[in-house]
């Protein structure tokens, strides 16, 4: 047919659509779980979308920073080892998520008005970051591929790290003297978890390419880190909810469960 692109075999377009639809479906499901933590002044949907977009943009910028660092290190005559790549990724990507939440807090102050907002917007900035990374990876898969099993884990992991990272910024609305300490501690906690996760992931990838198998710790360490991240996320969510109840001077969820006026 005139105008058709014949570079790709029949069925590739449908397979690709299925691949990305599956990714989007996983992201939506994980996002809905995270939205359950938004207990009081519900964030409007367009702000959630904005957080996802900011997170994706921050992830893209972090990738460019990592490439620049790798080029600089190689240019000085040194090889970039796995732990160095993991440190770059953990540091720059969590800094990007923190920047995304900070941008929302500055640009749309009307919606960043309770301690829970740092964790909520950080979570969806993390989801946006994961989607950007996943799109980049999926774009290099062979035609007709299905969604790799690790992609839902990637989405959940970045969301958890983003929520932890953004928690401290939520205390800004309380004008707490410990806000800067909380911001720094939240960022360092998220970056540390992220870095150790990537150390295990990069080593597992190299070992599998060389030996076609994995060691026990290649499975055990990521599972332990994910469980630690989930526990930390839940603890911080409860703390943020407590700060929010104190800030709003309420004892339960019901009076503030509805969305704020547009």
VOVOPA-370961 format. One record per residue (C-alpha): residue in one letter; x negated, y negated, z; residue number from 1. Coordinates in pm, 1 decimal. Layout:
residues N
resn, xx, yy, zz, resi
A, X, Y, Z, NUM .
...
//
This chain:
residues 262
resn, xx, yy, zz, resi
X, 0.0, 0.0, 0.0, 1 .
X, -125.9, -350.5, -74.8, 2 .
X, -275.1, -522.0, 227.7, 3 .
X, -331.5, -201.0, 425.1, 4 .
X, -666.9, -151.5, 588.3, 5 .
X, -796.6, 186.9, 468.1, 6 .
X, -1112.0, 192.1, 681.3, 7 .
X, -946.7, 407.8, 944.7, 8 .
X, -783.2, 749.9, 908.7, 9 .
X, -409.4, 793.9, 952.7, 10 .
X, -298.5, 813.3, 1315.2, 11 .
X, -582.8, 613.0, 1465.7, 12 .
X, -360.1, 310.7, 1525.0, 13 .
X, -95.9, 515.7, 1706.8, 14 .
X, -360.3, 693.7, 1916.5, 15 .
X, -518.5, 361.9, 2005.4, 16 .
X, -184.1, 215.8, 2106.7, 17 .
X, -118.4, 518.1, 2327.5, 18 .
X, -462.9, 482.8, 2482.6, 19 .
X, -414.4, 118.0, 2577.5, 20 .
X, -51.6, 170.0, 2678.2, 21 .
X, -166.6, 438.0, 2922.2, 22 .
X, -424.5, 197.5, 3064.7, 23 .
X, -163.2, -77.3, 3099.3, 24 .
X, 80.6, 165.1, 3263.7, 25 .
X, -183.6, 266.5, 3520.4, 26 .
X, -266.5, -100.1, 3585.1, 27 .
X, 101.7, -185.0, 3635.0, 28 .
X, 150.9, 101.2, 3879.2, 29 .
X, -155.8, 7.9, 4083.4, 30 .
X, -57.5, -358.5, 4074.2, 31 .
X, 291.9, -282.1, 4206.1, 32 .
X, 138.4, -94.2, 4498.3, 33 .
X, -82.1, -393.9, 4580.4, 34 .
X, 215.2, -632.2, 4549.5, 35 .
X, 380.6, -454.2, 4842.7, 36 .
X, 128.8, -627.2, 5070.0, 37 .
X, 272.7, -967.0, 4969.3, 38 .
X, 509.6, -969.5, 5266.5, 39 .
X, 610.5, -1327.4, 5324.2, 40 .
X, 611.0, -1606.4, 5067.2, 41 .
X, 619.0, -1397.3, 4753.5, 42 .
X, 383.1, -1513.0, 4479.3, 43 .
X, 562.6, -1588.1, 4149.0, 44 .
X, 486.5, -1353.0, 3861.0, 45 .
X, 312.6, -1619.8, 3654.1, 46 .
X, 61.2, -1675.6, 3936.0, 47 .
X, -11.3, -1302.9, 3949.6, 48 .
X, -70.3, -1305.7, 3573.3, 49 .
X, -296.6, -1609.7, 3614.0, 50 .
X, -503.0, -1424.0, 3875.0, 51 .
X, -539.6, -1127.5, 3637.9, 52 .
X, -649.3, -1359.6, 3354.2, 53 .
X, -897.2, -1544.8, 3576.8, 54 .
X, -1034.6, -1211.9, 3699.1, 55 .
X, -1082.7, -1086.2, 3343.2, 56 .
X, -1257.1, -1410.6, 3243.7, 57 .
X, -1481.3, -1388.3, 3549.5, 58 .
X, -1570.3, -1028.9, 3460.7, 59 .
X, -1666.3, -1135.0, 3108.6, 60 .
X, -1886.9, -1411.3, 3250.9, 61 .
X, -2044.7, -1166.6, 3497.5, 62 .
X, -2129.8, -937.1, 3207.4, 63 .
X, -2306.3, -1220.4, 3027.5, 64 .
X, -2499.9, -1300.0, 3347.0, 65 .
X, -2607.8, -938.1, 3382.4, 66 .
X, -2729.1, -927.1, 3022.3, 67 .
X, -2931.3, -1244.3, 3082.1, 68 .
X, -3088.4, -1096.7, 3395.6, 69 .
X, -3177.2, -772.1, 3218.6, 70 .
X, -3335.8, -960.8, 2928.5, 71 .
X, -3535.3, -1176.3, 3171.6, 72 .
X, -3661.4, -876.2, 3371.9, 73 .
X, -3754.5, -681.7, 3058.2, 74 .
X, -3923.4, -992.3, 2919.9, 75 .
X, -4147.1, -1004.9, 3227.3, 76 .
X, -4270.8, -653.1, 3149.7, 77 .
X, -4058.9, -462.3, 3403.5, 78 .
X, -3798.4, -192.4, 3354.8, 79 .
X, -3450.5, -237.0, 3499.5, 80 .
X, -3385.0, 56.4, 3731.5, 81 .
X, -3044.2, 185.4, 3831.1, 82 .
X, -3047.8, 21.4, 4174.1, 83 .
X, -3129.7, -311.8, 4013.1, 84 .
X, -2841.0, -279.2, 3766.5, 85 .
X, -2609.3, -182.2, 4051.4, 86 .
X, -2718.7, -483.2, 4255.4, 87 .
X, -2661.5, -713.5, 3958.4, 88 .
X, -2316.9, -569.0, 3894.4, 89 .
X, -2205.9, -575.9, 4256.5, 90 .
X, -2333.4, -928.8, 4312.9, 91 .
X, -2214.3, -1098.1, 3995.7, 92 .
X, -1879.9, -922.3, 3955.2, 93 .
X, -1768.3, -984.6, 4312.9, 94 .
X, -1889.2, -1343.8, 4284.9, 95 .
X, -1671.3, -1372.3, 3975.1, 96 .
X, -1365.2, -1246.3, 4163.2, 97 .
X, -1436.0, -1487.2, 4448.0, 98 .
X, -1464.1, -1771.3, 4197.1, 99 .
X, -1132.7, -1670.0, 4039.3, 100 .
X, -955.2, -1687.6, 4376.8, 101 .
X, -1124.7, -2019.1, 4457.1, 102 .
X, -1007.6, -2158.9, 4122.7, 103 .
X, -649.3, -2059.8, 4202.4, 104 .
X, -674.6, -2213.0, 4550.4, 105 .
X, -796.0, -2542.4, 4402.5, 106 .
X, -584.8, -2565.1, 4088.3, 107 .
X, -254.7, -2439.1, 4233.3, 108 .
X, -262.8, -2534.7, 4600.9, 109 .
X, 117.5, -2519.9, 4619.5, 110 .
X, 101.6, -2141.7, 4577.9, 111 .
X, -208.7, -2081.4, 4788.2, 112 .
X, -46.0, -2163.4, 5120.0, 113 .
X, -78.3, -1862.8, 5354.7, 114 .
X, -366.3, -1647.0, 5484.6, 115 .
X, -244.6, -1341.0, 5290.3, 116 .
X, -295.0, -1521.6, 4960.0, 117 .
X, -670.9, -1466.5, 4958.2, 118 .
X, -629.0, -1090.1, 4966.5, 119 .
X, -334.4, -1088.2, 4724.1, 120 .
X, -493.5, -1307.7, 4458.1, 121 .
X, -829.3, -1136.2, 4508.2, 122 .
X, -662.6, -800.5, 4444.0, 123 .
X, -513.0, -911.2, 4113.9, 124 .
X, -833.1, -1088.6, 4010.7, 125 .
X, -1000.3, -751.5, 4071.0, 126 .
X, -736.9, -579.8, 3858.2, 127 .
X, -804.5, -828.2, 3577.6, 128 .
X, -1177.1, -761.9, 3607.4, 129 .
X, -1117.1, -387.7, 3582.6, 130 .
X, -897.6, -430.0, 3275.3, 131 .
X, -1165.1, -636.2, 3100.5, 132 .
X, -1427.2, -371.2, 3175.4, 133 .
X, -1194.0, -89.8, 3072.0, 134 .
X, -1103.4, -258.5, 2742.4, 135 .
X, -1473.6, -294.8, 2666.2, 136 .
X, -1538.5, 73.0, 2739.1, 137 .
X, -1230.9, 202.4, 2556.3, 138 .
X, -1317.6, -0.7, 2246.5, 139 .
X, -1630.6, 214.8, 2204.8, 140 .
X, -1458.3, 551.7, 2238.8, 141 .
X, -1415.5, 777.1, 1932.7, 142 .
X, -1086.8, 747.2, 1745.8, 143 .
X, -806.8, 954.2, 1896.2, 144 .
X, -952.8, 963.8, 2248.4, 145 .
X, -727.1, 987.3, 2551.8, 146 .
X, -763.5, 774.2, 2863.9, 147 .
X, -1072.7, 890.2, 3058.0, 148 .
X, -992.0, 1022.7, 3404.1, 149 .
X, -1210.7, 762.2, 3573.3, 150 .
X, -1016.9, 463.0, 3441.4, 151 .
X, -738.5, 467.1, 3706.0, 152 .
X, -1014.0, 493.8, 3967.2, 153 .
X, -1188.6, 194.4, 3811.2, 154 .
X, -865.1, -6.6, 3830.2, 155 .
X, -802.5, 84.4, 4193.8, 156 .
X, -1165.7, 29.7, 4292.9, 157 .
X, -1191.7, -319.0, 4146.9, 158 .
X, -854.7, -412.9, 4296.9, 159 .
X, -968.4, -300.0, 4642.3, 160 .
X, -1305.1, -475.4, 4613.8, 161 .
X, -1133.0, -791.4, 4490.5, 162 .
X, -887.8, -790.8, 4780.4, 163 .
X, -1168.5, -749.9, 5032.2, 164 .
X, -1370.5, -1021.9, 4859.0, 165 .
X, -1082.8, -1271.3, 4853.3, 166 .
X, -969.1, -1213.3, 5211.6, 167 .
X, -1193.8, -1479.3, 5364.7, 168 .
X, -1067.9, -1753.1, 5133.6, 169 .
X, -716.7, -1699.6, 5265.7, 170 .
X, -826.0, -1843.0, 5599.8, 171 .
X, -884.8, -2178.5, 5429.8, 172 .
X, -516.8, -2267.9, 5474.4, 173 .
X, -557.3, -2232.0, 5852.9, 174 .
X, -857.2, -2468.2, 5851.6, 175 .
X, -1033.3, -2220.6, 6077.5, 176 .
X, -1390.1, -2308.8, 6183.8, 177 .
X, -1484.4, -1950.5, 6095.5, 178 .
X, -1363.5, -1976.7, 5735.9, 179 .
X, -1708.4, -2005.2, 5576.3, 180 .
X, -1833.1, -1710.6, 5781.3, 181 .
X, -1526.9, -1508.0, 5679.4, 182 .
X, -1576.1, -1596.2, 5310.9, 183 .
X, -1943.3, -1492.5, 5324.0, 184 .
X, -1869.1, -1171.6, 5517.2, 185 .
X, -1585.9, -1072.7, 5282.3, 186 .
X, -1800.7, -1130.6, 4975.5, 187 .
X, -2096.5, -938.0, 5119.2, 188 .
X, -1873.5, -646.9, 5223.1, 189 .
X, -1718.2, -620.0, 4875.5, 190 .
X, -2052.5, -663.2, 4696.6, 191 .
X, -2216.9, -398.5, 4918.8, 192 .
X, -1942.8, -141.2, 4857.1, 193 .
X, -1951.0, -218.8, 4485.3, 194 .
X, -2331.0, -190.4, 4467.3, 195 .
X, -2348.0, 146.1, 4642.3, 196 .
X, -2062.9, 272.3, 4423.3, 197 .
X, -2257.2, 177.5, 4110.0, 198 .
X, -2581.7, 329.6, 4241.7, 199 .
X, -2400.9, 663.7, 4268.3, 200 .
X, -2225.8, 619.4, 3932.1, 201 .
X, -2540.7, 526.4, 3738.9, 202 .
X, -2744.7, 807.1, 3894.8, 203 .
X, -2465.5, 1057.0, 3824.6, 204 .
X, -2451.1, 949.9, 3459.4, 205 .
X, -2827.6, 987.6, 3413.7, 206 .
X, -2840.7, 1322.4, 3596.9, 207 .
X, -2547.8, 1461.0, 3397.4, 208 .
X, -2708.0, 1362.4, 3065.6, 209 .
X, -3029.3, 1539.8, 3165.3, 210 .
X, -2885.7, 1847.9, 3336.9, 211 .
X, -2520.8, 1879.3, 3226.9, 212 .
X, -2413.4, 1898.9, 3589.6, 213 .
X, -2378.3, 1681.4, 3898.2, 214 .
X, -2506.5, 1709.3, 4252.3, 215 .
X, -2274.8, 1722.4, 4553.6, 216 .
X, -2353.0, 1366.5, 4658.8, 217 .
X, -2255.1, 1234.7, 4316.3, 218 .
X, -1898.1, 1329.5, 4411.6, 219 .
X, -1920.5, 1282.9, 4787.9, 220 .
X, -2061.3, 930.5, 4800.2, 221 .
X, -1801.1, 771.0, 4568.3, 222 .
X, -1518.6, 945.0, 4756.6, 223 .
X, -1657.0, 822.5, 5090.0, 224 .
X, -1698.1, 468.9, 4954.7, 225 .
X, -1346.0, 465.7, 4813.3, 226 .
X, -1202.5, 585.6, 5144.3, 227 .
X, -1406.7, 321.3, 5329.9, 228 .
X, -1280.5, 56.4, 5088.9, 229 .
X, -918.5, 166.3, 5130.7, 230 .
X, -948.0, 158.6, 5510.6, 231 .
X, -1115.0, -184.2, 5502.4, 232 .
X, -848.6, -315.5, 5264.3, 233 .
X, -567.3, -193.1, 5488.1, 234 .
X, -732.0, -338.1, 5800.0, 235 .
X, -785.7, -676.1, 5633.4, 236 .
X, -429.7, -674.1, 5499.5, 237 .
X, -297.5, -623.2, 5852.6, 238 .
X, -521.6, -898.6, 5985.7, 239 .
X, -414.0, -1134.6, 5707.8, 240 .
X, -48.1, -1052.2, 5776.9, 241 .
X, -103.6, -1127.8, 6144.2, 242 .
X, -266.6, -1461.1, 6060.9, 243 .
X, 24.4, -1537.1, 5826.7, 244 .
X, 284.6, -1464.8, 6096.1, 245 .
X, 93.0, -1693.1, 6330.4, 246 .
X, 64.2, -1961.2, 6062.2, 247 .
X, 432.9, -1946.3, 5967.1, 248 .
X, 538.4, -1891.9, 6330.7, 249 .
X, 756.2, -1591.8, 6250.6, 250 .
X, 784.3, -1251.1, 6413.5, 251 .
X, 906.1, -1041.0, 6118.9, 252 .
X, 914.9, -1027.2, 5741.8, 253 .
X, 1282.4, -1089.6, 5666.7, 254 .
X, 1302.3, -1470.7, 5691.7, 255 .
X, 1017.7, -1514.5, 5440.7, 256 .
X, 1056.0, -1207.8, 5217.8, 257 .
X, 1211.9, -1399.6, 4929.5, 258 .
X, 1008.1, -1581.7, 4666.4, 259 .
X, 921.3, -1944.0, 4739.9, 260 .
X, 1114.4, -2209.4, 4545.0, 261 .
X, 969.0, -2273.2, 4198.8, 262 .
//
